[in-house]
């Protein structure tokens, strides 16, 4: 089985662009853009571009300081480890950034099989104000389908877990859609809603995933 998690707002209660914004002194502006995107008021691609532009010129040491503060939710590492032990392919599909995901996983000494994430280019030791990667314009339904095909898992054997509007595409195509404290625009599209990693584990056990 393939189990795909969103990261910011799901596996982590950190929001990477906000942490970066705090380092750059633009956290309030970034938080407002993020909230509009998560509520499906503007496209995710548009919001990501706007947020990256606000980070233009942030020095690499500030970027590292922000990513060092990205943390997994309580219990998230245990859920990931349990899924891996059960033989499932565990993936993170996020519009957030590879380096932040990697730091959070390393801090908890846990690993996933696949990370599909974006990157913030750095030139001359500073962010360029741009963003690149598979989930800038690409959507998570395509990412989930491609990953499932690549690892030989039928879509009928997929689980997607997310909270925001950019998770809707993968929630709609997965066999089991789990909302993690989902935004109002997302909740109607979820098969089940949870508000903690303990609840998530209970649902996965009840559904025979764990």
C-alpha positions in Angstrom: 0.0 0.0 0.0 1.1 3.6 -0.7 0.5 6.1 2.1 1.1 9.7 1.1 1.3 12.6 3.6 1.2 16.3 3.2 3.8 17.9 5.4 3.1 21.5 6.6 -0.1 21.4 8.6 -0.2 17.6 8.6 3.0 15.8 9.6 4.2 19.1 11.0 2.5 22.0 12.6 5.3 24.2 11.3 4.7 26.3 8.2 8.0 26.5 6.5 7.4 29.7 4.6 6.3 31.4 7.8 9.4 30.3 9.6 11.5 31.7 6.7 9.4 34.8 6.8 10.2 35.3 10.4 13.9 35.3 9.5 13.3 37.8 6.7 10.9 40.0 8.7 7.9 39.3 6.5 6.1 36.6 8.5 2.7 38.4 8.8 2.5 39.0 5.1 3.4 35.3 4.3 1.0 34.0 6.9 -1.9 35.9 5.3 -1.0 34.6 1.8 -0.7 31.0 3.2 -4.1 31.2 4.8 -5.8 32.4 1.6 -4.2 29.5 -0.3 -5.1 26.8 2.2 -8.7 28.0 2.1 -8.7 27.8 -1.7 -9.1 31.6 -2.2 -6.1 31.8 -4.5 -4.2 29.1 -6.4 -1.4 27.4 -4.6 1.1 28.1 -7.4 0.2 31.8 -7.1 0.6 31.9 -3.4 3.9 30.1 -3.5 5.3 32.5 -6.0 4.1 35.5 -3.9 5.7 34.0 -0.7 9.0 33.2 -2.4 9.2 36.7 -3.8 8.9 38.1 -0.3 11.9 36.0 0.8 14.2 37.5 -1.9 17.6 38.2 -0.5 17.3 36.2 2.7 20.8 34.9 3.6 21.6 31.2 3.6 22.2 31.2 7.4 18.7 32.6 7.9 17.3 29.8 5.7 19.2 27.2 7.7 17.9 28.7 11.0 14.4 28.5 9.7 14.7 24.9 8.5 16.3 23.9 11.8 13.0 24.9 13.5 10.8 22.6 11.4 9.5 19.8 13.6 7.3 16.8 13.2 4.1 16.7 15.3 4.0 14.6 18.4 3.5 11.0 17.4 4.2 11.5 13.7 7.5 9.7 13.7 5.8 6.7 15.4 3.1 6.6 12.8 5.6 6.8 10.0 7.7 4.0 11.6 4.7 1.8 12.1 3.6 2.2 8.5 7.1 1.3 7.3 7.3 -1.7 9.6 4.0 -2.9 8.1 5.6 -2.9 4.7 3.9 0.1 3.2 5.5 2.7 0.9 5.5 5.9 2.8 5.7 9.2 0.9 5.6 12.9 1.6 4.1 15.1 -1.1 4.5 18.7 -0.2 4.6 22.1 -1.8 7.1 22.9 1.0 10.8 22.4 0.8 13.1 19.4 0.7 15.6 20.8 3.2 13.0 21.5 5.9 11.4 18.0 5.5 14.8 16.4 5.7 15.8 18.3 8.8 12.6 17.3 10.6 12.9 13.7 9.7 16.6 13.5 10.7 15.8 15.2 14.1 13.4 12.3 14.9 15.6 9.6 13.4 12.9 8.5 11.0 12.8 8.1 7.3 10.2 7.8 4.5 10.5 6.1 1.1 9.8 9.1 -1.1 9.8 12.9 -0.7 8.3 15.0 -3.5 8.9 18.6 -2.6 10.0 22.0 -3.9 13.3 24.0 -3.6 14.2 27.6 -3.0 17.2 28.4 -5.2 20.2 30.2 -3.6 22.6 32.4 -5.5 25.6 34.2 -4.0 24.5 33.0 -0.5 21.0 34.5 -0.7 17.5 33.3 -1.8 16.7 34.4 -5.3 13.0 35.1 -4.6 11.9 32.2 -6.9 10.8 28.7 -6.2 11.3 25.5 -8.3 10.2 21.9 -8.1 7.6 19.4 -9.1 4.8 20.8 -7.0 5.0 24.5 -8.0 2.7 24.1 -11.0 2.2 20.3 -10.7 -0.6 18.9 -8.6 -0.6 16.2 -6.0 -3.1 14.0 -7.8 -0.6 13.6 -10.7 2.3 13.2 -8.2 0.3 10.4 -6.4 -0.6 8.6 -9.6 3.0 8.8 -10.9 4.4 7.5 -7.6 1.9 4.7 -7.4 2.7 3.6 -11.0 6.4 3.8 -10.3 6.3 1.6 -7.2 3.7 -0.8 -8.6 0.8 0.1 -6.3 -2.8 0.3 -7.6 -4.7 3.5 -6.9 -7.2 1.3 -5.0 -4.4 0.7 -2.5 -3.5 4.4 -1.8 -4.1 6.5 1.3 -3.7 10.3 1.3 -3.6 12.5 4.4 -3.7 16.3 4.2 -5.3 19.5 5.5 -5.3 22.2 2.9 -6.7 23.1 -0.5 -3.5 22.0 -2.4 -4.1 18.5 -0.9 -7.6 18.3 -2.4 -6.4 16.7 -5.7 -4.6 13.8 -4.0 -7.4 13.4 -1.4 -9.9 13.1 -4.3 -8.0 10.4 -6.2 -6.8 8.3 -3.3 -8.8 5.3 -2.2 -8.9 6.6 1.4 -8.8 10.3 2.0 -8.0 11.4 5.6 -8.2 15.0 6.6 -5.9 16.1 9.4 -7.7 19.0 11.1 -8.7 20.0 7.6 -9.6 23.5 6.4 -13.4 24.1 5.9 -13.0 23.8 2.1 -11.3 20.5 2.4 -13.3 18.6 5.0 -16.3 17.7 2.8 -13.9 15.8 0.5 -12.5 13.6 3.2 -13.6 10.1 4.1 -12.6 10.6 7.7 -11.2 13.5 9.8 -8.7 13.3 12.6 -7.2 15.9 14.9 -4.1 14.1 16.3 -1.6 11.4 15.3 -3.2 9.1 17.9 -6.5 9.4 16.2 -4.8 8.9 12.8 -3.2 5.7 14.1 -6.6 4.5 15.4 -8.2 5.1 12.0 -5.4 3.3 10.1 -5.7 0.4 12.5 -9.5 0.3 12.0 -9.1 0.4 8.2 -6.6 -2.5 8.3 -3.7 -0.4 7.2 -1.9 -1.0 10.5 
